[in-house]
Amino acid sequence: MPNLTVKIGDISLKNPLICGSGEHFIELSGIDKALKAGAGAVVIKSTNESDAAKEQLGKTDYALLDSDFNELKWDFNPPRDASLFNRSGLHPLPFDEWLKFAVDADNMAKKFNSYAVASLIPASVEELIENAIRVEKAGIRILEVNVGAPHGKEAAKGAILLEQEADHISEITENLRKEIKIPLWIKLAGQSPEVPAMAEAAYKAGADTVTLMGRYMGFIPNLETGDPILGTHAAIGGAWALPLTAHHLVKTREKIGKDYPLMATNGARDGHDMIRFMMSGASAVQMTSAIFSGGYNVIEKSLNQIEDYLEEKNMSAVDLIGLAADRVKTYAEQENNMDYWREFTPKN
């Protein structure tokens, strides 16, 4: 069998498939299903100290949309071009109870040679640091801090902090790194042209990895009713986002260097997409919407696709990392075909 092992800092993952944080990991039963399906790690549904963020979970709504923005039936068999459009909230448990839940989840993950990753979304930096310290003291092995939750600007005031400035990300990461020793993953927003700069800031401040990138906020009118779909703005992701995430991966790899592990999210629908992300520079890939809308069988299917590809190419998973990113040419380096554009212009 091909070797699927990858490393994120000092952490060795049995494979590069990480289940990203979502509603399907609010309960232990969902985490158990993901681990049994073979996930290298599972990121627990995020929390923070804000009651408003927890209450927001009760106002969630979801729509699967086709490429014409028509709503699809939620049958856990979505077409590849389906996009998930939704608003969301954080884990409903009080922090003390969530922390016990996270400990139980990580203990469960150990039995599968995997990890359950604690995930915090800051409401305030001071409380974030205190909560991170408590996560470490509880014995949880990895902490993810999501500073780029797309709902941040639409949520109730004080519920979610959305950071898109490199200086602020550097300050948050540095303060966390001073207080905790466990692996620290920083997840970044996608709605910024400064993603490589944000990633570099987190890297220099001590993050073990950065995850690129959070989903986009969108707004879609319903042509029949004239109402906004889901009644408001919402986060959107789908296969269409893969080239955008891959672009930021390549640019970040160029900026930071080949030795720093990056994670990808937003756009992967199967194992082949995971391979595309890894070739763009990712050491591991977080899948969230694909599993939420397609079921836990997406995990096993994706891992099988990666294994088949690696076996065919006689490669290991680490051989994929940056394979295409390191072959990128500038526009100036491309072959000169002066009149090539004529073949693509309309003739009628």
N, C-alpha and C positions, 0 to 999 in steps of 0.2 A: 504494500500500500504506500502511496506517496506520503511524504512527511508534511503534515499541515501545521506544524508548530511554528509560532511566531513569538517575538519578544516585544513587549512594551516596557521600556526601561528595564527594571529588574524582574518584571513579571513575565513568566513564560505561559503563553496560552496554548492549549492543545489544538486549537484551530483559530482562524481569523474572524469567525462569525460571532459578533457580539449583538445580543438583543438589546436595542435601545429602550430607554424608559418610555412607558406608556401605560394606558389604563389596563392592559392585559397583564400587568405586573403589580397591580394593587393587592392581589391576594397570593398566598403561597401556592395555591393550586396552579396558577398560571406559570409561576416560576418553575415549579416542578415539571410541568409539561415541556417547557423550553429546554430544561436541563436534560430530560429524557430524550429529547429530539437531537441532542448533541451540541448545543450551543457552547462556545468557548467561554462565554461570560454572559450574565444577564444584569442589566442595569435596572435597579428597583425603581418603581414609580417615585418621582421626586417629591420632596417636601421642603418646607421652611417653617418659620415661626408664625407666619401670618394666618389669622383666622379667615381673612377675606379670600386668600388663595385656596384654602380648603373648601370654603363655601362655594367658590366658583365651580368646583367639580359638579355640583348639582345643576349647573346651568350649561353643561356641555351639550354639544350636538355635533353630528357627523353626517357627511354626505360623500358618497363615492360618485365621481363625475367622469363621463367619457370625454373624448377630445372635442366634442361639441358643447360641453358643459351641461349635458343632460344628466339627471341623477340616475344612477344605476341601482339595481336591487342589491342589497347587502347579503350575498349568499356564500361568502368566503371562497369565491372563485372568480375574482375580478379579472377583466382583460388587462393585458400588460400596460395599455395606455391610460388606465384609470388613475385619477388623482384623488387623494384624500384631502378633503376640505373640512376643517373642524375647529371648534373652539374647545378649550380644555381647562382643567384646574389641577391642583396638586393633591397629593395623597390625603384622604380624609381623616386619618388618625391624628390625635395629638402627638407632639414630637416624641414624648417618652414611650408611647405605645409603638409609634413607627420605628423607633430605634430598636426595641425588642424584636419587632417583626424583621428588621433588616439583619439582626444577629441570627435569627432563626433561618433566614434565607441563605446567608453566607455559610452557615453550618451545613445546610442542605447541599449547597453547591460543592462543598469539599468532598462529598461522597461521589461526585461525578467528575472529580479532577477539574473543577471549574470554579468560577467566582460569581458571587452576587455582589454587585457594586452599589454602594450607597450613593445616592444622588441628591445634592442640595441645589436649590435655586434661591439665590439670595433675595431677601426683602430689604435687609440692611446689612452692611458689611460687618458691623460689630457682632450682630447675632449670628451671622454666617460663621465667623471665626469660632465663636463659642460652641456652635453646633458641630463644627468640624472636629474640634477637640473632643467632644463627647463621642463622636463616631469612632475616633481612633481609640479612645479609652475602652469602648465597648468591645474592641477586638475585631472590628470589621476590617478587611484587608485592603480595600481600594475605595477611594472617594472620588466621585465625579462632581465637579461644580459647574453648573450650566449658567454661564453669564449671558447667554444669548437666546433665552426662551422667547419665541416670536410673539407670544401673547402679552409680553411685558407692557407695551404701550396701551393696550386695550383693557387690561385688567384693572380692578379697583385700585385706587391710590394706595400705595404702600404694600401691595400684594406681591409684586414681582419686580425685581430690579433688572433692567435690560442695559447691558454695557456694550458700547461699540467704539469706545475710545481706547487706544493702545495704552496710554498712560494710566488710565483707571484699571485696566486689566492687569497691567504690571503691578500696580499697588496692591490689588486684591490678592493676586497670586503670591507676591512676596510676603505679605502678611500671613497668609495661610501656611506658606512653607516654613516660616519661622516657628509656627506653633505645632505643626504636625509632621511626622516622619513617614507615614504611610504613602504609597503611590497616589499622586494627585493628577487627575485628568481634568482639563479645562475644555468645556464645550463652548464654541463661539457662534455668534450670530452670523447669518448668511446675507443679511440685507445691508451690506457695506462693501465698497470697493477696497477697503483697508484690511481685508481678511489676512493677507500675509503679514502685515504690520502688527495686527492683533496677535497673531500666532507667535511671531517673534518675541513680542512683549511677554507673553506667558512663558515661552521657552526660557528666556533669559532670567525670568523671575523664579524659575525652579519647577515648572510643571513637567511631569513625566511624559505627557503627551498632550496634544490638542486635538479636538474633534472638529472637523470642518464638514458641514456647517449646518446650523439650524435652518428650519424651513422658513419660507417667505410668508409674509402677511399679504392677503389678497381680498378682493371685493368683487363679487359676481352678481349682476342682476339676472333675475328670472324673466325671460322674454314673455312668458304667458301672463304673469301676474304683475310684473313691474316691481316686485319686492326684491330686496337683497336675499340671495340664497343664504339660509340659516339666520337671516334677519340682521346680519352685521358683518363686520370684517372677521376674517378667520385665517388660520394658518393653512398653507397649501403645499403639498409635495407630491411628487410622482416621478415616473421614469424620465420625464422631460428635464428634471433637475440634474441628472447625472453629468452632463457636459459642464454645467456651471460649477458643481462641486469639484469635478476633475480638474477644471481650469485652476481653481484656487489651490488644489493640492500641488499641482505642478509648480505654480508660482511660489508657493510657500516652501516647497523643497528647494527651489533655486535660491531663495532668500536665506533659509536657515541652514541648509546643508543636508547631505544624504544620510547622515548617521542619526538624525533625530527622528524618532518614530511619530508618524502622523496617523490619525484615524479619519475615516470617511463616514459620512452619513448624508441622507437625503438624495435618493435617486436609485438605490440598489433594490431590484425586484427579485433577483435570483443569483445563483452562483456565478453566472457569466458577468453580471454587473459587478459583483464583488471583485472578480478578476480585473475588470476594467479599472476599478478604483485602485486596486493594488498596483497595477501597471502605471498608474498615474502618481504613485508615491505613497499610498496608504499601507501601513503594516497590518491594520485590521479594519473591519467595516462594521458599523452599527446599522442593523436593520430594524426598523420600527413599523412604519406604515404597512409594509408588505406582509408582515406577520399579523398585525392587528386586523387587516382586511382580508388576508388569505388563509389564516390559521397556522398552527404550529408545524404543519407538514412542510411549510415553506423552508423551515430550517434544515430538515433532513434532505429535501430536494436540492437545496443550494449547496450543501456540503458534498452531496453526491456529484453534482456538476463540477465542482472544483476538483474533486478527486479524479474524475474521469479526464478532465483537461490536463491535470498534472501528469497523470499516467501516460496519456497520449504523447505529451511533449517531453517526457522523462525529466521532469522538473520537481522541485519542492516549493512549498508556499513562499519561502523567503526569496526564491529566484524571481518571483513576480514583481517584487517591490521596486517601483521606479523604472521598470523595463522600458516603458514608452516615454516616461517623463525625461529620461536621460538621453533620448534620441530626438528631442524637440529641436527644430531649426527655426531661426528667425525668418521673417518675411524676406529679408535681404538675401538669405542663403538659399532660397527656393530657386528651382530651375526657371530660366527666363523664357517665357512663351508669349511673345509680344501680342499676338492676335488671337490667343487661345480663347479669350472672352467671347469672341464672335460665335463660337459653337453653342453658346448658352443663351443667346439673345433670341427673343420671339421672332419668328419669321412671318407671322400673320398679324 
